[in-house]
C-alpha cells in the first residue's frame, strides 16, 4: 500500500510541476521571439516561433519539449483554426517540413487581418494547446534583412579629425515595398570595430541615412535591420559593412598656391596685351618698316612712279621749265644712290617711228627731238 501511495504521490507531483510550468511559460513564445524565451524550455510539446517574411506566407516551428518519444517525424501534427467565421474548424498543416519541424502556409492558406490559432496533436490524439497561441499574420511579420549595403564619403571636417558618410541599401527582395503591400522602416546600428556597444540611429523609412562624426583612422562596423511600420518586431540584421577613412593629405594647402599661380599668369597676359595695344604703332614700325620711296633731288617722284622716262631724260639733260643744271658725272659721284643708264638714241628713234608717236614730253611741250646720240639718266636704287 505504501508503494502504491508513493507512486501516486510521484505522479501527482509530476502533474503539478507540469501544470505550473505550463502556466508560467507563455504559450505564444513565437510572438515574443526567440531572444525573449527563457533557457528552461517547457516540458510538453510547444510552438517555438511563427514568422512571416513577406505578409503573404508564414511558417511555424515546434519542439517536442522533454517528450523525446515525440521527436520523430510524424509523431506530432500541426492543426490550425482560422477565426473568420463561427463555424470554422480545425485543419491540419498544409505542408510539413519535418527536417526542421516546420509547418509552411502558402499564399492560398494565408489571410491577413484574420486570427489564427495553433495546436499540436500526438498520434494518440493528445492535444497540446495554449490559448495564447493565436495571432494575426501582420503581427508576426519579421522582414528579411536589407541587401546591397554601401557607403559614400560626404565630407571631412576642417580639423581633419572626423568625417561624415552616407549609407545606402536596398529593401529586402522578399518584401513587396514597391507596390505598397509592406511598409517597413529601417534601423542602422554602428560601432567601432572590436567593441561591444552599438550606436543606433533614429528609425526612418528611407533607404539611405547619414552617419555623422566618425573619427579618421578608426574602423567602424555597420549593419541594418527593419520592421513593419507601427509594429515592434524586427527582422534579422543584415551582413555588416566596414567603414574606415585613413589620414589623407590636405588639399587646402595646395589650393592657394594653385589659385595664386593662375591669377599671376592671367595678370601677366593682361599686362602684355595692354603693352601691345599702347605701343602698337611703334611695334609696327619695328616689325614692318616702311619701304623707302624712290627719290632724286629736284625731280618729282611721280615721274618715276608713272615711268615717263622721256620727261625724266629732258629734265636731267638740263631742259625744262626750271632750267635745271645738267647732272655731270662729277655730281653723280657724290651721290652713292645714283646709277647711270646708257640709252641709244637711234633705238629710241626707231621705237618712235614704229609707234608713229612722239614722246609724251615733246607732244606736251612742243619741243624737237634731241639730236644727241647718248644720254645719261640717273635713277634711284628704287628703280632697280
Secondary structure, 3 states (H helix, E strand, C coil): CHHHHHHHHHHHHHHHHHHHHHHHCCCCHHHHCHHHCCCCCCCCCEEEEEEECCCCCEEEEEECCCCHHHCCCCCEEEEEEECCCCCCCCEECCCEEHHHCEEEECHHHCCCCCEEEEEEEECCCCEEEEEEEEEEHHHHECCCCCEEEEEEEEEECCCCCEEEEEEEEECCCCCCCCCCCCCEEEEEEEEECCCCCCEECCCECCCEEEEEEEECCCEEEEEEEEEECCCCCECCCCCCEEEECCCCCCCHHHHHHHHHHHHHHHHHHHHHHHHHHHCHHHHHHHHCCCCCCCCCCCCCHHHHHHCCHHHHHHHHCCCCCCCCCCCCHHHHHCCCCEEEEEEEHHHHHHHHHHHCCCCHHHHHHCCCCCCCCEEEEEEECCCC
